[in-house]
Amino acid sequence: MAHGVTESIRRAMVPIHPAGRPFIAMFAVATVVLLVIWQPLGWIALILTIWCTAFFRNPARVTPLSDGIAVAPADGRVSLVDHAAPPAELGLGTEPRLRISTFMSVFDVHVNRTPITGRVVQSQHRPGRFLNAEDPASSAENERQSILLDTAAGDVAVVMIAGLVARRIVPLHAIGDHLMVGERIGLIRFGSRVDVYLPAGARPLVAVGQRAVAGETPIADLAGLRPALDATRIG
């Protein structure tokens, strides 16, 4: 009986990403101190502690494994479906590509996932400003982590962009890693945006304003696309 109750609790609880534990601990300590000093302030701190815990939740996801389907890299609202040149540091040229952007509010899960299976061939951090992540200018001006994936459909860029509140991008990958679709690729603290730049011929499957779930929501159809170089170079 006790074992069954324990299992039920474990399944009901959403895992917390290790990167969030120091922040949750700081909030919790502050809550205890403030409850002792002045309870009304302590209750406010308790609410903030609960929010901080929720912010770093790291739920399991069921990723569709259909060939040629790219999935959402982030939880949140699709804020852009357009064509734009990828970040210059990736060396992909100035030709506009299909760009799909997902904006994460401070209430969304912030663990990001790779949209498609591939090998990390570049990962570059670029310092910058902290404009509102919903501002289109944030793609070029904000602090970001630009990741280039070598996939069976061609080069796919994933750009994690810091926002108005966000001040830290935590990569969960290394150059040379082979990542399966839906695998964790990074985390951004606190509120931000993720852009995906797709090869020519990719067809969007989402619209602006739609809610996306990282690792689950199909965002583009890449079926039938082939890279300029032989796909066997993907390791």
Long-range contacts (C-beta under 8 A, 24 or more apart in sequence): 14-57, 14-58, 14-59, 15-57, 15-58, 15-59, 15-60, 16-53, 16-56, 16-57, 16-58, 17-56, 17-57, 17-58, 17-111, 17-187, 19-56, 19-170, 19-187, 19-189, 20-52, 20-53, 20-55, 20-56, 21-56, 23-52, 23-56, 23-189, 24-49, 24-52, 24-53, 24-56, 27-52, 27-53, 51-106, 51-107, 54-107, 55-106, 55-107, 55-110, 55-189, 55-190, 56-110, 57-109, 58-109, 58-111, 58-184, 59-109, 61-113, 61-182, 61-213, 61-214, 61-215, 61-216, 62-215, 62-216, 63-113, 63-180, 63-181, 63-182, 63-215, 63-216, 64-216, 64-218, 65-181, 66-218, 67-223, 68-153, 68-221, 68-222, 68-223, 68-224, 68-225, 69-116, 69-181, 69-205, 69-218, 69-220, 69-221, 69-222, 69-223, 70-115, 70-116, 70-156, 70-181, 70-196, 70-198, 70-202, 70-218, 70-219, 70-220, 70-221, 70-222, 71-113, 71-115, 71-116, 71-181, 71-182, 71-214, 71-215, 71-216, 71-217, 71-218, 71-219, 72-102, 72-113, 72-115, 72-206, 72-212, 72-213, 72-214, 72-215, 72-216, 72-217, 72-218, 72-219, 73-102, 73-112, 73-113, 73-114, 73-115, 73-158, 73-185, 73-194, 73-196, 73-214, 74-102, 74-104, 74-108, 74-110, 74-112, 74-113, 74-193, 74-194, 74-212, 74-214, 75-102, 75-104, 75-108, 75-109, 75-110, 75-212, 75-213, 75-214, 76-102, 76-103, 76-104, 76-105, 76-108, 76-193, 76-211, 76-212, 77-102, 77-103, 77-105, 77-209, 77-210, 77-211, 77-212, 78-102, 78-103, 78-206, 78-207, 78-208, 78-209, 78-210, 78-211, 78-212, 78-219, 79-103, 79-134, 79-193, 79-208, 80-136, 80-195, 80-208, 81-204, 81-206, 81-207, 81-208, 84-139, 84-197, 86-146, 86-157, 86-159, 86-197, 87-126, 87-139, 87-140, 87-144, 87-146, 87-157, 87-159, 89-124, 89-126, 89-146, 90-122, 90-124, 90-146, 90-148, 90-157, 91-122, 92-148, 92-155, 92-157, 92-197, 95-200, 97-157, 97-197, 97-198, 97-199, 97-200, 97-202, 98-197, 98-198, 98-200, 98-202, 98-204, 98-220, 99-195, 99-196, 99-197, 99-198, 100-195, 100-196, 100-198, 100-204, 100-206, 100-219, 100-220, 101-139, 101-193, 101-194, 101-195, 101-196, 102-193, 102-194, 102-212, 103-133, 103-134, 103-192, 103-193, 104-133, 104-163, 104-188, 104-191, 104-192, 104-193, 104-194, 105-191, 106-165, 106-190, 106-191, 109-214, 110-187, 110-188, 110-189, 110-190, 110-191, 110-192, 111-172, 111-184, 111-186, 111-187, 111-214, 112-158, 112-160, 112-184, 112-185, 112-186, 112-187, 112-188, 112-194, 112-214, 113-182, 113-183, 113-184, 113-185, 113-214, 113-215, 114-149, 114-158, 114-173, 114-179, 114-180, 114-181, 114-182, 114-183, 114-184, 114-185, 115-156, 115-158, 115-181, 115-196, 115-219, 115-220, 116-149, 116-151, 116-153, 116-156, 116-181, 116-222, 117-151, 117-152, 117-178, 117-179, 117-180, 117-181, 118-149, 118-150, 118-151, 118-152, 118-156, 118-178, 118-179, 118-234, 119-149, 119-150, 119-151, 119-176, 119-177, 119-178, 119-179, 119-234, 119-235, 120-147, 120-148, 120-149, 120-173, 120-174, 120-175, 120-176, 120-177, 120-178, 120-179, 121-148, 121-149, 121-150, 121-175, 122-146, 122-147, 122-148, 122-175, 123-147, 123-148, 123-171, 123-173, 123-174, 123-175, 125-169, 125-171, 128-162, 130-162, 130-163, 130-164, 130-166, 130-167, 131-163, 131-164, 132-163, 132-164, 133-161, 133-162, 133-163, 133-164, 133-166, 133-191, 133-192, 133-193, 134-193, 138-163, 138-193, 139-195, 143-169, 144-169, 145-169, 145-171, 145-186, 147-171, 147-173, 147-185, 147-186, 149-179, 150-227, 150-233, 150-234, 151-227, 151-234, 152-226, 152-227, 152-231, 152-234, 153-199, 153-202, 153-222, 153-225, 153-226, 153-227, 154-199, 154-200, 154-222, 154-225, 154-226, 154-227, 154-228, 155-199, 155-227, 156-196, 156-197, 156-198, 156-199, 157-195, 157-196, 157-197, 158-185, 158-194, 158-195, 158-196, 159-194, 159-195, 159-196, 159-197, 160-185, 160-186, 160-188, 160-192, 160-194, 161-188, 161-192, 161-193, 161-194, 161-195, 162-188, 162-192, 163-188, 163-191, 163-192, 163-193, 164-191, 165-190, 165-191, 166-190, 166-191, 166-192, 178-234, 178-235, 181-215, 182-214, 182-215, 182-216, 196-220, 198-222, 199-225, 199-227, 200-225, 201-225
